[in-house]
Amino acid sequence: MPQSSNGSADTTEGHERDPHSHGATLTDANGAFRLEMPQIVPAFGQPHAHLAYDSDEFETVFLRPVMRSAKDTTLSADFVLQPV
C-alpha cells in the first residue's frame, strides 16, 4: 500500500514557510519517496530540507537532511518506518 510523505525547503522560488515550497508525495512500487522542487538554498548556513512522515500505522519521522553543497541538485535521505 502506498505511503505518503511531506517535504519543505528554502528554495530559489521561496521560503520553506511559503505554501508553494511545500510538497507531498506517495511511495513508488519500491517503497521510495521522490519529491521534486527548485534548487535548495542555504538557510541558517546550511542547504537542507525538512522531510516528514506521519500516520497511525508507523512512528512519526521528521528529518532535516543537510546537503554537502548548495550546488547539489539532489538530496537523498534513507529511513525505515517502525510500526506503532
N, C-alpha and C positions, 0 to 999 in steps of 0.2 A: 504494500500500500504506500503511495507517495506521501512524503512528509513535507512540511512547509517550513521555510526559514526566512528570516528578515535580515536586512543589512542597511547600513548608512555610512556615509563618509563625507569629509570635506573634499570637494572636487573642484575642477576648473569651472564648473557651472553653478556652484553654490555651496552653502554650509550644510553640515550634517543635520541641523535643525530645520532646514527647509524641506517641505514635503516632497519636492522633486528630487531630493538627494536620498530618498528612502526607496527601498525596493523589497519585493518578496518573490520567492521562487519555490518550486516544488523539486523534489529529487527526480533524477533521471532513472533509467532502468537499472543502473549500477548503484543507486543509493547516493549519488553525488549531487551536491547543490552547485548551481552556476548562476552567478549574478553579474550582469554586465553594467558598467557605469562609466562616466567620463573619468579622465585622469585624476587619481587621488593626489591631493596636495598636502604638504605637512601642516599639521595642527599641533600646537604645543611642541614644535620642533621635530615631530615625527610623522612621516606619512603612514597612516593607519586607517583601518576600517573597524566598524563595530558589527559583529555578526551575532545574531541571537536565534535561539530555538526554544519554543515553549509549547508544551502540550500536556494533556492529562496522562498520557501513556509513559512519558520519559521525563527524567530530571531536566530542569531548565539549564540551558547553556548560554553563556554570554562571553564572547571572546573579543579581544582587542588586538588582533594581529598587526604587527609593525612590519612594514616593508623595508627591505635592505637599503633601498634608494628611492628618492622621489621620482627618479627617471623610470623606475619599473612600471610596466603596464599590466602586470598580472600579480595576483596575490592568492596564495593557497593557505588554507587552514584545515588541518585534519582533526576530527573529533569523533568519539564514539558515544552514541546515545545509550544512557543507562536507564533501564526500566524503573518506574517508580515503585 
